[in-house]
Amino acid sequence: MSYTEQDVHEGRRLMDDGRENRLVIGDKLLSVTAVGGDGVFDQYCDEISLNLRTARQYRHTARLCTPPVRQIVADSGVHVSYSALREGARLAPSGKPYDEDYSTLRSLLRDAREAGASRVSVPQYRRALGMEPALQDLLDPSSGTSLADYLASLPPQERDQAIRDLVEKKAEVHDALKRVMDEKRRRDRETRGPECGGGKSDKAAAVARDLVRISDQGAAFMSRYPPSAFLDFSDEQRIACKEVLGTLDVLATWIRVRVLDDQAPVGSRAETRDLVGA
């Protein structure tokens, strides 16, 4: 073995420090949102160079993992990573967190202490919660657990069944891969894309970056609903959609006039109005 028990001890201490740091960042994001609302959230994350998806995870996990829960974990003497706390806060299909009050994690901590175990791993916690692996996370190279790591953590019988399930879910695997690649492209454009660099001012860069995000969100929205999907809207829903269309029309004109310095169409100049819902 190429590492010692001391290496393991120091590594877990660093991971515990990272867990606490991420929770503190989540607390800060919660306080910023409480003061300025979601409208300043994106701007603040940009100021501190924090990816928006990661920031939302930090904020959500910090909201669910309250100080009493954090103290229980810290006092347990059992190693629990931030990734485990994040899994407990993850929303189930019901819309509620898988481990809303972390009661399952508390039970695992008690069992670990009684058995003399030194840690609660993410795969162990996921199995206790009855969670299937999120394909998008397993296929995303930036996630904490890869598909290979997940399969390796399973007992042989469970691993064989998991592989069969994946083979039977070809369409879901394809969709998950597409979402991962779309998300990667969005992250790349936010951090390195030509739309976000080379501006004449910080404000110009911020405008370009926000418009790129709007474009990516629109593309992702359309890809979620194939052309064959039948949409039976109520009257109220149709009215709401028309209001959105009006907002998008005004936004397109705003981009042409304020950003591209193009001549606004005569019809657009004749009537000036605020963005719907702004």
ZADREN-625324 format. One record per residue (C-alpha): residue in three letters; z negated, y, x. Coordinates in steps of 0.25 Angstrom, whole numbers, plus 2048, in hexadecimal, padded with zeros to 3 digits. Example, Ala and Ser with C-alpha at 12.3 -4.5 7.8 and 13.67 -1.06 7.14 Angstrom:
# residues 2
Ala7E17EE831 Ser7E37FC837 
***
This chain:
# residues 278
Met800800800 Ser80480E806 Tyr7F98167FF Thr7EA8157FF Glu7DF8167F4 Gln7DC8247F9 Asp7EB8287F7 Val7EA8237E9 His7DD82A7E7 Glu7E38377EC Gly7F08357E4 Arg7E88347D7 Arg7E08407DA Leu7ED8487DC Met7F28427CF Asp7E68467C8 Asp7E78547CE Gly7F58557C9 Arg7F18507BB Glu7E685B7BA Asn7F08667BF Arg7FB8627B5 Leu7F08637AA Val7EC8707AF Ile7FA8757AF Gly7FB8707A0 Asp7EF87879D Lys7F68847A3 Leu80288279B Leu7FA88078E Ser7F388E791 Val800895794 Thr80688F787 Ala7F989477F Val7FB8A2784 Gly80A8A4784 Gly80F89977B Asp81A89077E Gly82389B780 Val81E89E78E Phe81C88F792 Asp82A88D798 Gln82989A7A0 Tyr81B8967A5 Cys8208897A9 Asp82C88F7B1 Glu8228997B8 Ile81A88D7BD Ser8268847C0 Leu8228797B6 Asn82C8717AF Leu82B8737A0 Arg82B86479C Thr8208627A6 Ala81886E7A1 Arg81986A793 Gln81385C797 Tyr80886379F Arg80486C793 His805860789 Thr7FC857792 Ala7F2862795 Arg7F1865786 Leu7EE856783 Cys7E685378F Thr7DA85C78C Pro7CF85F797 Pro7C5854791 Val7D084A793 Arg7D384F7A1 Gln7C484E7A4 Ile7C483F79F Val7CF83C7A8 Ala7C98437B4 Asp7BC83D7B2 Ser7C182F7B0 Gly7C482C7BF Val7D18257BA His7DE82B7BF Val7E78307B4 Ser7F38387B8 Tyr7F98447B0 Ser80583B7AC Ala7FB8337A4 Leu7F583F79D Arg80384379A Glu807836794 Gly7FA83778B Ala7FF844786 Arg80D840783 Leu811841775 Ala81483476D Pro81F833763 Ser814837758 Gly81384475F Lys805842764 Pro801840772 Tyr800831776 Asp7F183377A Glu7ED840773 Asp7DF840777 Tyr7E1837783 Ser7D882C77D Thr7E1821783 Leu7E0827791 Arg7D182878F Ser7D081978B Leu7D9815797 Leu7D081D7A0 Arg7C481679B Asp7CB80879D Ala7CF80C7AB Arg7C08107AF Glu7BB8037A9 Ala7C67FB7B1 Gly7C48037BE Ala7D28087BD Ser7D58147C5 Arg7E181A7BC Val7E881A7AF Ser7F781A7B2 Val8028207A9 Pro8088137A5 Gln7FB80D7A1 Tyr7F881A799 Arg805819792 Arg80480A78F Ala7F680D789 Leu7FC818780 Gly80780F77C Met812819781 Glu820814785 Pro82581B791 Ala82D82878E Leu83B824793 Gln83E833796 Asp83283479F Leu8348267A6 Leu84282A7A9 Asp83F8387AE Pro83E8387BD Ser8348447BC Ser82A83C7B3 Gly81E8367B9 Thr8218277B5 Ser82F8217B8 Leu8358167AF Ala83380D7BB Asp8248117BD Tyr82280E7AE Leu8288007AE Ala8217FD7BB Ser8148007B4 Leu8167F67A9 Pro8117E87A9 Pro81D7DE7AA Gln81E7DB79B Glu81D7E9797 Arg8277EE7A1 Asp8327E479D Gln8307E878E Ala8317F7793 Ile83E7F479A Arg8447ED78E Asp8407F9785 Leu84780278E Val8537FA78E Glu8537FA77F Lys85280977F Lys85F80D786 Ala86181977D Glu85381E77F Val85481C78E His86282478E Asp85C82F786 Ala84F83078F Leu85883179B Lys86083C795 Arg854844791 Val84E8427A0 Met85C8477A6 Asp85C85379C Glu84E85679F Lys8518557AE Arg85D85E7AD Arg8548697A5 Arg84A8687B0 Asp85486A7BB Arg85A8767B4 Glu84D87C7B2 Thr84987B7C1 Arg85787B7C8 Gly86287F7BE Pro86B88A7C2 Glu8688907B4 Cys8598937B9 Gly85C8987C7 Gly8638A37CE Gly85F8AD7C3 Lys85E8BC7C6 Ser8508BC7C1 Asp8448B37BD Lys8478B77AE Ala8558B37AF Ala8528A67B5 Ala8488A37AA Val8528A779F Ala85C89E7A5 Arg8528927A6 Asp84D894798 Leu85C894793 Val85E88779B Arg852881794 Ile857885786 Ser86587F789 Asp85F87278E Gln856871782 Gly862873779 Ala869868780 Ala85D85F77F Phe85C862771 Met86A85E76D Ser86A851775 Arg85E84D76D Tyr86684D760 Pro873845761 Pro87F84A759 Ser87E83E74F Ala87084274B Phe86F84673D Leu86685273A Asp86285472C Phe85B86272C Ser853868721 Asp85687671D Glu84B87B725 Gln84F874731 Arg85D879730 Ile85888772E Ala85088573B Cys85C880742 Lys86488C73E Glu85A895744 Val85A88E751 Leu86988F751 Gly86889E74F Thr85E89F75B Leu868898764 Asp8738A1760 Val86B8AD763 Leu8668A6770 Ala8758A4774 Thr8788B2772 Trp86C8B677A Ile8708AE786 Arg87E8B4785 Val8798C2785 Arg86C8C278D Val86F8B7797 Leu87E8B7799 Asp8818C5795 Asp88C8C178C Gln8918CA781 Ala88A8C6774 Pro8938C2769 Val8958CE75F Gly88E8C6754 Ser8828C375D Arg8808D2760 Ala8818D6752 Glu8748CF74F Thr8698CE758 Arg85D8C5754 Asp8518BE75B Leu8528AF75E Val84E8A7752 Gly83F8A3753 Ala83D8AB760 
***
